[in-house]
Amino acid sequence: MRKTVRGRPDGKLLATAPVPNTGDWDTYLATPAVPVDALTGRDKLSLVFKSPQDNAFDVDAVQFSNP
């Protein structure tokens, strides 16, 4: 399973990262930061999660920062 970051759901791919299985619905895991290609101006970002199964995981929070 992977998560991707795009300018819009069907837009240019900006980054991708694995989503590891924690083994339990209520067991959360902080994943490493993933660099995102620089954008100019102000934009909206879309996180796109793809999995062959429904309800594959639970996202507690997403954090973006400027290095």
CHARMM internal coordinates of N, CA and C (Angstrom, degrees):
IC EDIT
DIST 1 N 1 CA 1.4283
DIST 1 CA 1 C 1.5267
ANGL 1 N 1 CA 1 C 108.03
DIST 1 C 2 N 1.3318
ANGL 1 CA 1 C 2 N 116.45
DIHE 1 N 1 CA 1 C 2 N 142.28
DIST 2 N 2 CA 1.4529
ANGL 1 C 2 N 2 CA 120.79
DIHE 1 CA 1 C 2 N 2 CA -178.88
DIST 2 CA 2 C 1.5194
ANGL 2 N 2 CA 2 C 109.62
DIHE 1 C 2 N 2 CA 2 C -138.26
DIST 2 C 3 N 1.3250
ANGL 2 CA 2 C 3 N 115.21
DIHE 2 N 2 CA 2 C 3 N 151.08
DIST 3 N 3 CA 1.4588
ANGL 2 C 3 N 3 CA 119.70
DIHE 2 CA 2 C 3 N 3 CA 170.70
DIST 3 CA 3 C 1.5185
ANGL 3 N 3 CA 3 C 107.02
DIHE 2 C 3 N 3 CA 3 C -109.14
DIST 3 C 4 N 1.3178
ANGL 3 CA 3 C 4 N 116.74
DIHE 3 N 3 CA 3 C 4 N 146.35
DIST 4 N 4 CA 1.4489
ANGL 3 C 4 N 4 CA 121.21
DIHE 3 CA 3 C 4 N 4 CA 177.84
DIST 4 CA 4 C 1.5136
ANGL 4 N 4 CA 4 C 109.10
DIHE 3 C 4 N 4 CA 4 C -126.79
DIST 4 C 5 N 1.3189
ANGL 4 CA 4 C 5 N 116.48
DIHE 4 N 4 CA 4 C 5 N 154.40
DIST 5 N 5 CA 1.4579
ANGL 4 C 5 N 5 CA 122.44
DIHE 4 CA 4 C 5 N 5 CA 177.76
DIST 5 CA 5 C 1.5220
ANGL 5 N 5 CA 5 C 107.05
DIHE 4 C 5 N 5 CA 5 C -117.21
DIST 5 C 6 N 1.3199
ANGL 5 CA 5 C 6 N 115.83
DIHE 5 N 5 CA 5 C 6 N 127.44
DIST 6 N 6 CA 1.4634
ANGL 5 C 6 N 6 CA 121.57
DIHE 5 CA 5 C 6 N 6 CA -179.12
DIST 6 CA 6 C 1.5229
ANGL 6 N 6 CA 6 C 109.43
DIHE 5 C 6 N 6 CA 6 C -135.74
DIST 6 C 7 N 1.3248
ANGL 6 CA 6 C 7 N 116.19
DIHE 6 N 6 CA 6 C 7 N 159.18
DIST 7 N 7 CA 1.4569
ANGL 6 C 7 N 7 CA 120.82
DIHE 6 CA 6 C 7 N 7 CA 174.83
DIST 7 CA 7 C 1.5183
ANGL 7 N 7 CA 7 C 111.38
DIHE 6 C 7 N 7 CA 7 C -65.69
DIST 7 C 8 N 1.3208
ANGL 7 CA 7 C 8 N 116.89
DIHE 7 N 7 CA 7 C 8 N -30.17
DIST 8 N 8 CA 1.4697
ANGL 7 C 8 N 8 CA 124.44
DIHE 7 CA 7 C 8 N 8 CA 172.15
DIST 8 CA 8 C 1.5226
ANGL 8 N 8 CA 8 C 106.16
DIHE 7 C 8 N 8 CA 8 C -153.12
DIST 8 C 9 N 1.3243
ANGL 8 CA 8 C 9 N 119.71
DIHE 8 N 8 CA 8 C 9 N 163.12
DIST 9 N 9 CA 1.4700
ANGL 8 C 9 N 9 CA 120.35
DIHE 8 CA 8 C 9 N 9 CA -172.66
DIST 9 CA 9 C 1.5245
ANGL 9 N 9 CA 9 C 114.95
DIHE 8 C 9 N 9 CA 9 C -51.62
DIST 9 C 10 N 1.3339
ANGL 9 CA 9 C 10 N 117.54
DIHE 9 N 9 CA 9 C 10 N -33.78
DIST 10 N 10 CA 1.4636
ANGL 9 C 10 N 10 CA 119.88
DIHE 9 CA 9 C 10 N 10 CA 179.70
DIST 10 CA 10 C 1.5285
ANGL 10 N 10 CA 10 C 111.69
DIHE 9 C 10 N 10 CA 10 C -108.84
DIST 10 C 11 N 1.3298
ANGL 10 CA 10 C 11 N 117.00
DIHE 10 N 10 CA 10 C 11 N 16.29
DIST 11 N 11 CA 1.4642
ANGL 10 C 11 N 11 CA 121.86
DIHE 10 CA 10 C 11 N 11 CA -176.03
DIST 11 CA 11 C 1.5150
ANGL 11 N 11 CA 11 C 113.85
DIHE 10 C 11 N 11 CA 11 C -88.13
DIST 11 C 12 N 1.3257
ANGL 11 CA 11 C 12 N 114.61
DIHE 11 N 11 CA 11 C 12 N -168.84
DIST 12 N 12 CA 1.4589
ANGL 11 C 12 N 12 CA 122.58
DIHE 11 CA 11 C 12 N 12 CA -179.08
DIST 12 CA 12 C 1.5290
ANGL 12 N 12 CA 12 C 110.56
DIHE 11 C 12 N 12 CA 12 C -61.33
DIST 12 C 13 N 1.3135
ANGL 12 CA 12 C 13 N 115.85
DIHE 12 N 12 CA 12 C 13 N 135.32
DIST 13 N 13 CA 1.4615
ANGL 12 C 13 N 13 CA 121.51
DIHE 12 CA 12 C 13 N 13 CA 176.78
DIST 13 CA 13 C 1.5213
ANGL 13 N 13 CA 13 C 108.87
DIHE 12 C 13 N 13 CA 13 C -72.76
DIST 13 C 14 N 1.3340
ANGL 13 CA 13 C 14 N 117.39
DIHE 13 N 13 CA 13 C 14 N 123.28
DIST 14 N 14 CA 1.4601
ANGL 13 C 14 N 14 CA 122.47
DIHE 13 CA 13 C 14 N 14 CA -179.04
DIST 14 CA 14 C 1.5169
ANGL 14 N 14 CA 14 C 112.42
DIHE 13 C 14 N 14 CA 14 C -102.23
DIST 14 C 15 N 1.3197
ANGL 14 CA 14 C 15 N 117.90
DIHE 14 N 14 CA 14 C 15 N -28.99
DIST 15 N 15 CA 1.4685
ANGL 14 C 15 N 15 CA 121.97
DIHE 14 CA 14 C 15 N 15 CA -179.37
DIST 15 CA 15 C 1.5221
ANGL 15 N 15 CA 15 C 108.83
DIHE 14 C 15 N 15 CA 15 C -166.24
DIST 15 C 16 N 1.3194
ANGL 15 CA 15 C 16 N 115.73
DIHE 15 N 15 CA 15 C 16 N 161.93
DIST 16 N 16 CA 1.4616
ANGL 15 C 16 N 16 CA 121.29
DIHE 15 CA 15 C 16 N 16 CA 175.70
DIST 16 CA 16 C 1.5232
ANGL 16 N 16 CA 16 C 108.39
DIHE 15 C 16 N 16 CA 16 C -146.66
DIST 16 C 17 N 1.3212
ANGL 16 CA 16 C 17 N 116.28
DIHE 16 N 16 CA 16 C 17 N 149.13
DIST 17 N 17 CA 1.4649
ANGL 16 C 17 N 17 CA 120.63
DIHE 16 CA 16 C 17 N 17 CA -178.47
DIST 17 CA 17 C 1.5235
ANGL 17 N 17 CA 17 C 109.61
DIHE 16 C 17 N 17 CA 17 C -151.98
DIST 17 C 18 N 1.3320
ANGL 17 CA 17 C 18 N 117.21
DIHE 17 N 17 CA 17 C 18 N 148.02
DIST 18 N 18 CA 1.4640
ANGL 17 C 18 N 18 CA 120.03
DIHE 17 CA 17 C 18 N 18 CA 177.20
DIST 18 CA 18 C 1.5313
ANGL 18 N 18 CA 18 C 111.02
DIHE 17 C 18 N 18 CA 18 C -72.72
DIST 18 C 19 N 1.3178
ANGL 18 CA 18 C 19 N 116.17
DIHE 18 N 18 CA 18 C 19 N 152.42
DIST 19 N 19 CA 1.4627
ANGL 18 C 19 N 19 CA 122.68
DIHE 18 CA 18 C 19 N 19 CA 173.33
DIST 19 CA 19 C 1.5236
ANGL 19 N 19 CA 19 C 106.03
DIHE 18 C 19 N 19 CA 19 C -119.18
DIST 19 C 20 N 1.3429
ANGL 19 CA 19 C 20 N 117.61
DIHE 19 N 19 CA 19 C 20 N 98.60
DIST 20 N 20 CA 1.4657
ANGL 19 C 20 N 20 CA 119.89
DIHE 19 CA 19 C 20 N 20 CA -176.81
DIST 20 CA 20 C 1.5272
ANGL 20 N 20 CA 20 C 112.61
DIHE 19 C 20 N 20 CA 20 C -71.88
DIST 20 C 21 N 1.3100
ANGL 20 CA 20 C 21 N 115.97
DIHE 20 N 20 CA 20 C 21 N 152.96
DIST 21 N 21 CA 1.4557
ANGL 20 C 21 N 21 CA 122.82
DIHE 20 CA 20 C 21 N 21 CA 176.81
DIST 21 CA 21 C 1.5294
ANGL 21 N 21 CA 21 C 108.43
DIHE 20 C 21 N 21 CA 21 C -81.45
DIST 21 C 22 N 1.3414
ANGL 21 CA 21 C 22 N 117.03
DIHE 21 N 21 CA 21 C 22 N 126.64
DIST 22 N 22 CA 1.4699
ANGL 21 C 22 N 22 CA 120.51
DIHE 21 CA 21 C 22 N 22 CA 179.18
DIST 22 CA 22 C 1.5237
ANGL 22 N 22 CA 22 C 112.03
DIHE 21 C 22 N 22 CA 22 C -91.84
DIST 22 C 23 N 1.3310
ANGL 22 CA 22 C 23 N 117.00
DIHE 22 N 22 CA 22 C 23 N -11.45
DIST 23 N 23 CA 1.4531
ANGL 22 C 23 N 23 CA 120.30
DIHE 22 CA 22 C 23 N 23 CA 177.88
DIST 23 CA 23 C 1.5124
ANGL 23 N 23 CA 23 C 115.11
DIHE 22 C 23 N 23 CA 23 C 91.03
DIST 23 C 24 N 1.3449
ANGL 23 CA 23 C 24 N 117.64
DIHE 23 N 23 CA 23 C 24 N -10.64
DIST 24 N 24 CA 1.4646
ANGL 23 C 24 N 24 CA 119.96
DIHE 23 CA 23 C 24 N 24 CA -178.60
DIST 24 CA 24 C 1.5189
ANGL 24 N 24 CA 24 C 109.27
DIHE 23 C 24 N 24 CA 24 C -151.41
DIST 24 C 25 N 1.3244
ANGL 24 CA 24 C 25 N 116.50
DIHE 24 N 24 CA 24 C 25 N 141.74
DIST 25 N 25 CA 1.4591
ANGL 24 C 25 N 25 CA 122.20
DIHE 24 CA 24 C 25 N 25 CA -178.09
DIST 25 CA 25 C 1.5223
ANGL 25 N 25 CA 25 C 112.43
DIHE 24 C 25 N 25 CA 25 C -58.11
DIST 25 C 26 N 1.3155
ANGL 25 CA 25 C 26 N 118.80
DIHE 25 N 25 CA 25 C 26 N -35.98
DIST 26 N 26 CA 1.4682
ANGL 25 C 26 N 26 CA 122.56
DIHE 25 CA 25 C 26 N 26 CA -177.05
DIST 26 CA 26 C 1.5241
ANGL 26 N 26 CA 26 C 113.33
DIHE 25 C 26 N 26 CA 26 C -98.80
DIST 26 C 27 N 1.3141
ANGL 26 CA 26 C 27 N 118.65
DIHE 26 N 26 CA 26 C 27 N 12.71
DIST 27 N 27 CA 1.4587
ANGL 26 C 27 N 27 CA 121.83
DIHE 26 CA 26 C 27 N 27 CA 176.71
DIST 27 CA 27 C 1.5220
ANGL 27 N 27 CA 27 C 108.19
DIHE 26 C 27 N 27 CA 27 C -103.20
DIST 27 C 28 N 1.3310
ANGL 27 CA 27 C 28 N 115.75
DIHE 27 N 27 CA 27 C 28 N 112.56
DIST 28 N 28 CA 1.4584
ANGL 27 C 28 N 28 CA 121.23
DIHE 27 CA 27 C 28 N 28 CA -177.07
DIST 28 CA 28 C 1.5200
ANGL 28 N 28 CA 28 C 110.43
DIHE 27 C 28 N 28 CA 28 C -97.63
DIST 28 C 29 N 1.3217
ANGL 28 CA 28 C 29 N 115.50
DIHE 28 N 28 CA 28 C 29 N 157.12
DIST 29 N 29 CA 1.4542
ANGL 28 C 29 N 29 CA 121.76
DIHE 28 CA 28 C 29 N 29 CA -178.81
DIST 29 CA 29 C 1.5193
ANGL 29 N 29 CA 29 C 108.26
DIHE 28 C 29 N 29 CA 29 C -141.29
DIST 29 C 30 N 1.3303
ANGL 29 CA 29 C 30 N 116.78
DIHE 29 N 29 CA 29 C 30 N 128.90
DIST 30 N 30 CA 1.4635
ANGL 29 C 30 N 30 CA 120.90
DIHE 29 CA 29 C 30 N 30 CA 174.13
DIST 30 CA 30 C 1.5221
ANGL 30 N 30 CA 30 C 107.47
DIHE 29 C 30 N 30 CA 30 C -80.79
DIST 30 C 31 N 1.3158
ANGL 30 CA 30 C 31 N 116.48
DIHE 30 N 30 CA 30 C 31 N 125.66
DIST 31 N 31 CA 1.4639
ANGL 30 C 31 N 31 CA 120.32
DIHE 30 CA 30 C 31 N 31 CA 179.85
DIST 31 CA 31 C 1.5240
ANGL 31 N 31 CA 31 C 109.55
DIHE 30 C 31 N 31 CA 31 C -96.69
DIST 31 C 32 N 1.3265
ANGL 31 CA 31 C 32 N 117.56
DIHE 31 N 31 CA 31 C 32 N 154.43
DIST 32 N 32 CA 1.4660
ANGL 31 C 32 N 32 CA 120.45
DIHE 31 CA 31 C 32 N 32 CA -178.89
DIST 32 CA 32 C 1.5294
ANGL 32 N 32 CA 32 C 111.89
DIHE 31 C 32 N 32 CA 32 C -62.87
DIST 32 C 33 N 1.3178
ANGL 32 CA 32 C 33 N 115.31
DIHE 32 N 32 CA 32 C 33 N 153.04
DIST 33 N 33 CA 1.4652
ANGL 32 C 33 N 33 CA 120.99
DIHE 32 CA 32 C 33 N 33 CA 176.81
DIST 33 CA 33 C 1.5208
ANGL 33 N 33 CA 33 C 109.88
DIHE 32 C 33 N 33 CA 33 C -62.95
DIST 33 C 34 N 1.3059
ANGL 33 CA 33 C 34 N 115.38
DIHE 33 N 33 CA 33 C 34 N 146.56
DIST 34 N 34 CA 1.4645
ANGL 33 C 34 N 34 CA 121.66
DIHE 33 CA 33 C 34 N 34 CA 179.07
DIST 34 CA 34 C 1.5245
ANGL 34 N 34 CA 34 C 107.79
DIHE 33 C 34 N 34 CA 34 C -123.60
DIST 34 C 35 N 1.3261
ANGL 34 CA 34 C 35 N 118.11
DIHE 34 N 34 CA 34 C 35 N 125.32
DIST 35 N 35 CA 1.4708
ANGL 34 C 35 N 35 CA 119.45
DIHE 34 CA 34 C 35 N 35 CA 177.93
DIST 35 CA 35 C 1.5306
ANGL 35 N 35 CA 35 C 110.65
DIHE 34 C 35 N 35 CA 35 C -63.80
DIST 35 C 36 N 1.3144
ANGL 35 CA 35 C 36 N 115.66
DIHE 35 N 35 CA 35 C 36 N 139.33
DIST 36 N 36 CA 1.4609
ANGL 35 C 36 N 36 CA 122.25
DIHE 35 CA 35 C 36 N 36 CA 178.09
DIST 36 CA 36 C 1.5205
ANGL 36 N 36 CA 36 C 107.52
DIHE 35 C 36 N 36 CA 36 C -114.29
DIST 36 C 37 N 1.3323
ANGL 36 CA 36 C 37 N 117.07
DIHE 36 N 36 CA 36 C 37 N 134.42
DIST 37 N 37 CA 1.4602
ANGL 36 C 37 N 37 CA 120.38
DIHE 36 CA 36 C 37 N 37 CA 177.68
DIST 37 CA 37 C 1.5223
ANGL 37 N 37 CA 37 C 110.06
DIHE 36 C 37 N 37 CA 37 C -53.53
DIST 37 C 38 N 1.3335
ANGL 37 CA 37 C 38 N 116.41
DIHE 37 N 37 CA 37 C 38 N 138.82
DIST 38 N 38 CA 1.4633
ANGL 37 C 38 N 38 CA 121.80
DIHE 37 CA 37 C 38 N 38 CA -178.22
DIST 38 CA 38 C 1.5267
ANGL 38 N 38 CA 38 C 110.82
DIHE 37 C 38 N 38 CA 38 C -65.09
DIST 38 C 39 N 1.3114
ANGL 38 CA 38 C 39 N 115.19
DIHE 38 N 38 CA 38 C 39 N 141.18
DIST 39 N 39 CA 1.4559
ANGL 38 C 39 N 39 CA 122.24
DIHE 38 CA 38 C 39 N 39 CA 175.24
DIST 39 CA 39 C 1.5178
ANGL 39 N 39 CA 39 C 108.16
DIHE 38 C 39 N 39 CA 39 C -115.56
DIST 39 C 40 N 1.3091
ANGL 39 CA 39 C 40 N 117.27
DIHE 39 N 39 CA 39 C 40 N 155.28
DIST 40 N 40 CA 1.4584
ANGL 39 C 40 N 40 CA 120.06
DIHE 39 CA 39 C 40 N 40 CA 176.10
DIST 40 CA 40 C 1.5176
ANGL 40 N 40 CA 40 C 108.61
DIHE 39 C 40 N 40 CA 40 C -103.57
DIST 40 C 41 N 1.3243
ANGL 40 CA 40 C 41 N 115.86
DIHE 40 N 40 CA 40 C 41 N 147.47
DIST 41 N 41 CA 1.4540
ANGL 40 C 41 N 41 CA 120.05
DIHE 40 CA 40 C 41 N 41 CA 179.71
DIST 41 CA 41 C 1.5163
ANGL 41 N 41 CA 41 C 111.89
DIHE 40 C 41 N 41 CA 41 C 73.33
DIST 41 C 42 N 1.3069
ANGL 41 CA 41 C 42 N 114.71
DIHE 41 N 41 CA 41 C 42 N -156.31
DIST 42 N 42 CA 1.4604
ANGL 41 C 42 N 42 CA 121.10
DIHE 41 CA 41 C 42 N 42 CA -178.64
DIST 42 CA 42 C 1.5195
ANGL 42 N 42 CA 42 C 108.64
DIHE 41 C 42 N 42 CA 42 C -108.78
DIST 42 C 43 N 1.3205
ANGL 42 CA 42 C 43 N 116.44
DIHE 42 N 42 CA 42 C 43 N 129.17
DIST 43 N 43 CA 1.4585
ANGL 42 C 43 N 43 CA 120.96
DIHE 42 CA 42 C 43 N 43 CA -176.65
DIST 43 CA 43 C 1.5126
ANGL 43 N 43 CA 43 C 110.76
DIHE 42 C 43 N 43 CA 43 C -136.59
DIST 43 C 44 N 1.3246
ANGL 43 CA 43 C 44 N 115.52
DIHE 43 N 43 CA 43 C 44 N 161.57
DIST 44 N 44 CA 1.4555
ANGL 43 C 44 N 44 CA 122.42
DIHE 43 CA 43 C 44 N 44 CA 169.90
DIST 44 CA 44 C 1.5192
ANGL 44 N 44 CA 44 C 107.43
DIHE 43 C 44 N 44 CA 44 C -98.44
DIST 44 C 45 N 1.3186
ANGL 44 CA 44 C 45 N 116.48
DIHE 44 N 44 CA 44 C 45 N 144.67
DIST 45 N 45 CA 1.4601
ANGL 44 C 45 N 45 CA 121.50
DIHE 44 CA 44 C 45 N 45 CA 176.47
DIST 45 CA 45 C 1.5172
ANGL 45 N 45 CA 45 C 109.37
DIHE 44 C 45 N 45 CA 45 C -114.13
DIST 45 C 46 N 1.2990
ANGL 45 CA 45 C 46 N 116.43
DIHE 45 N 45 CA 45 C 46 N 146.44
DIST 46 N 46 CA 1.4611
ANGL 45 C 46 N 46 CA 122.49
DIHE 45 CA 45 C 46 N 46 CA 176.06
DIST 46 CA 46 C 1.5123
ANGL 46 N 46 CA 46 C 109.08
DIHE 45 C 46 N 46 CA 46 C -119.69
DIST 46 C 47 N 1.3144
ANGL 46 CA 46 C 47 N 116.38
DIHE 46 N 46 CA 46 C 47 N 132.97
DIST 47 N 47 CA 1.4562
ANGL 46 C 47 N 47 CA 121.13
DIHE 46 CA 46 C 47 N 47 CA 172.47
DIST 47 CA 47 C 1.5182
ANGL 47 N 47 CA 47 C 106.89
DIHE 46 C 47 N 47 CA 47 C -95.49
DIST 47 C 48 N 1.3089
ANGL 47 CA 47 C 48 N 116.68
DIHE 47 N 47 CA 47 C 48 N 128.65
DIST 48 N 48 CA 1.4581
ANGL 47 C 48 N 48 CA 121.94
DIHE 47 CA 47 C 48 N 48 CA -178.54
DIST 48 CA 48 C 1.5201
ANGL 48 N 48 CA 48 C 107.48
DIHE 47 C 48 N 48 CA 48 C -117.50
DIST 48 C 49 N 1.3347
ANGL 48 CA 48 C 49 N 116.77
DIHE 48 N 48 CA 48 C 49 N 120.50
DIST 49 N 49 CA 1.4589
ANGL 48 C 49 N 49 CA 122.09
DIHE 48 CA 48 C 49 N 49 CA 179.83
DIST 49 CA 49 C 1.5189
ANGL 49 N 49 CA 49 C 108.09
DIHE 48 C 49 N 49 CA 49 C -110.20
DIST 49 C 50 N 1.3178
ANGL 49 CA 49 C 50 N 116.46
DIHE 49 N 49 CA 49 C 50 N 129.21
DIST 50 N 50 CA 1.4645
ANGL 49 C 50 N 50 CA 120.60
DIHE 49 CA 49 C 50 N 50 CA 179.74
DIST 50 CA 50 C 1.5148
ANGL 50 N 50 CA 50 C 109.85
DIHE 49 C 50 N 50 CA 50 C -122.99
DIST 50 C 51 N 1.3288
ANGL 50 CA 50 C 51 N 115.24
DIHE 50 N 50 CA 50 C 51 N 130.50
DIST 51 N 51 CA 1.4549
ANGL 50 C 51 N 51 CA 121.60
DIHE 50 CA 50 C 51 N 51 CA 178.38
DIST 51 CA 51 C 1.5265
ANGL 51 N 51 CA 51 C 108.01
DIHE 50 C 51 N 51 CA 51 C -151.22
DIST 51 C 52 N 1.3241
ANGL 51 CA 51 C 52 N 117.97
DIHE 51 N 51 CA 51 C 52 N 146.35
DIST 52 N 52 CA 1.4614
ANGL 51 C 52 N 52 CA 119.87
DIHE 51 CA 51 C 52 N 52 CA 178.16
DIST 52 CA 52 C 1.5315
ANGL 52 N 52 CA 52 C 113.28
DIHE 51 C 52 N 52 CA 52 C -71.89
DIST 52 C 53 N 1.3199
ANGL 52 CA 52 C 53 N 118.11
DIHE 52 N 52 CA 52 C 53 N -9.38
DIST 53 N 53 CA 1.4622
ANGL 52 C 53 N 53 CA 120.47
DIHE 52 CA 52 C 53 N 53 CA -178.65
DIST 53 CA 53 C 1.5210
ANGL 53 N 53 CA 53 C 111.02
DIHE 52 C 53 N 53 CA 53 C -119.81
DIST 53 C 54 N 1.3335
ANGL 53 CA 53 C 54 N 117.04
DIHE 53 N 53 CA 53 C 54 N 152.68
DIST 54 N 54 CA 1.4584
ANGL 53 C 54 N 54 CA 122.44
DIHE 53 CA 53 C 54 N 54 CA 175.84
DIST 54 CA 54 C 1.5235
ANGL 54 N 54 CA 54 C 109.42
DIHE 53 C 54 N 54 CA 54 C -74.19
DIST 54 C 55 N 1.3363
ANGL 54 CA 54 C 55 N 116.10
DIHE 54 N 54 CA 54 C 55 N 151.61
DIST 55 N 55 CA 1.4680
ANGL 54 C 55 N 55 CA 122.26
DIHE 54 CA 54 C 55 N 55 CA 177.07
DIST 55 CA 55 C 1.5237
ANGL 55 N 55 CA 55 C 111.49
DIHE 54 C 55 N 55 CA 55 C 49.23
DIST 55 C 56 N 1.3120
ANGL 55 CA 55 C 56 N 116.40
DIHE 55 N 55 CA 55 C 56 N 49.76
DIST 56 N 56 CA 1.4640
ANGL 55 C 56 N 56 CA 121.70
DIHE 55 CA 55 C 56 N 56 CA -175.22
DIST 56 CA 56 C 1.5236
ANGL 56 N 56 CA 56 C 113.05
DIHE 55 C 56 N 56 CA 56 C -72.08
DIST 56 C 57 N 1.3309
ANGL 56 CA 56 C 57 N 117.22
DIHE 56 N 56 CA 56 C 57 N -27.97
DIST 57 N 57 CA 1.4625
ANGL 56 C 57 N 57 CA 119.25
DIHE 56 CA 56 C 57 N 57 CA -178.68
DIST 57 CA 57 C 1.5164
ANGL 57 N 57 CA 57 C 109.88
DIHE 56 C 57 N 57 CA 57 C -163.21
DIST 57 C 58 N 1.3257
ANGL 57 CA 57 C 58 N 115.78
DIHE 57 N 57 CA 57 C 58 N 171.38
DIST 58 N 58 CA 1.4595
ANGL 57 C 58 N 58 CA 123.65
DIHE 57 CA 57 C 58 N 58 CA -178.53
DIST 58 CA 58 C 1.5246
ANGL 58 N 58 CA 58 C 108.09
DIHE 57 C 58 N 58 CA 58 C -121.47
DIST 58 C 59 N 1.3229
ANGL 58 CA 58 C 59 N 117.43
DIHE 58 N 58 CA 58 C 59 N 125.79
DIST 59 N 59 CA 1.4679
ANGL 58 C 59 N 59 CA 121.85
DIHE 58 CA 58 C 59 N 59 CA 177.96
DIST 59 CA 59 C 1.5190
ANGL 59 N 59 CA 59 C 107.84
DIHE 58 C 59 N 59 CA 59 C -97.30
DIST 59 C 60 N 1.3223
ANGL 59 CA 59 C 60 N 116.63
DIHE 59 N 59 CA 59 C 60 N 121.00
DIST 60 N 60 CA 1.4576
ANGL 59 C 60 N 60 CA 121.31
DIHE 59 CA 59 C 60 N 60 CA 179.22
DIST 60 CA 60 C 1.5233
ANGL 60 N 60 CA 60 C 111.05
DIHE 59 C 60 N 60 CA 60 C -85.98
DIST 60 C 61 N 1.3331
ANGL 60 CA 60 C 61 N 117.94
DIHE 60 N 60 CA 60 C 61 N -43.07
DIST 61 N 61 CA 1.4625
ANGL 60 C 61 N 61 CA 121.33
DIHE 60 CA 60 C 61 N 61 CA -178.15
DIST 61 CA 61 C 1.5205
ANGL 61 N 61 CA 61 C 109.97
DIHE 60 C 61 N 61 CA 61 C -161.09
DIST 61 C 62 N 1.3304
ANGL 61 CA 61 C 62 N 115.20
DIHE 61 N 61 CA 61 C 62 N 155.54
DIST 62 N 62 CA 1.4602
ANGL 61 C 62 N 62 CA 122.75
DIHE 61 CA 61 C 62 N 62 CA 173.96
DIST 62 CA 62 C 1.5188
ANGL 62 N 62 CA 62 C 106.61
DIHE 61 C 62 N 62 CA 62 C -131.40
DIST 62 C 63 N 1.3152
ANGL 62 CA 62 C 63 N 116.95
DIHE 62 N 62 CA 62 C 63 N 134.43
DIST 63 N 63 CA 1.4665
ANGL 62 C 63 N 63 CA 120.78
DIHE 62 CA 62 C 63 N 63 CA -178.17
DIST 63 CA 63 C 1.5202
ANGL 63 N 63 CA 63 C 109.64
DIHE 62 C 63 N 63 CA 63 C -126.73
DIST 63 C 64 N 1.3357
ANGL 63 CA 63 C 64 N 116.11
DIHE 63 N 63 CA 63 C 64 N 132.03
DIST 64 N 64 CA 1.4525
ANGL 63 C 64 N 64 CA 122.38
DIHE 63 CA 63 C 64 N 64 CA 174.03
DIST 64 CA 64 C 1.5179
ANGL 64 N 64 CA 64 C 108.08
DIHE 63 C 64 N 64 CA 64 C -113.73
DIST 64 C 65 N 1.3264
ANGL 64 CA 64 C 65 N 116.67
DIHE 64 N 64 CA 64 C 65 N 143.49
DIST 65 N 65 CA 1.4628
ANGL 64 C 65 N 65 CA 119.91
DIHE 64 CA 64 C 65 N 65 CA 176.64
DIST 65 CA 65 C 1.5179
ANGL 65 N 65 CA 65 C 109.17
DIHE 64 C 65 N 65 CA 65 C -143.50
DIST 65 C 66 N 1.3091
ANGL 65 CA 65 C 66 N 115.51
DIHE 65 N 65 CA 65 C 66 N 158.05
DIST 66 N 66 CA 1.4543
ANGL 65 C 66 N 66 CA 122.16
DIHE 65 CA 65 C 66 N 66 CA 178.28
DIST 66 CA 66 C 1.5208
ANGL 66 N 66 CA 66 C 107.42
DIHE 65 C 66 N 66 CA 66 C -103.02
DIST 66 C 67 N 1.3371
ANGL 66 CA 66 C 67 N 117.56
DIHE 66 N 66 CA 66 C 67 N 119.12
DIST 67 N 67 CA 1.4765
ANGL 66 C 67 N 67 CA 119.06
DIHE 66 CA 66 C 67 N 67 CA -174.32
DIST 67 CA 67 C 1.5010
ANGL 67 N 67 CA 67 C 114.36
DIHE 66 C 67 N 67 CA 67 C -61.51
END
COOR INIT
IC SEED 1 N 1 CA 1 C
IC BUILD
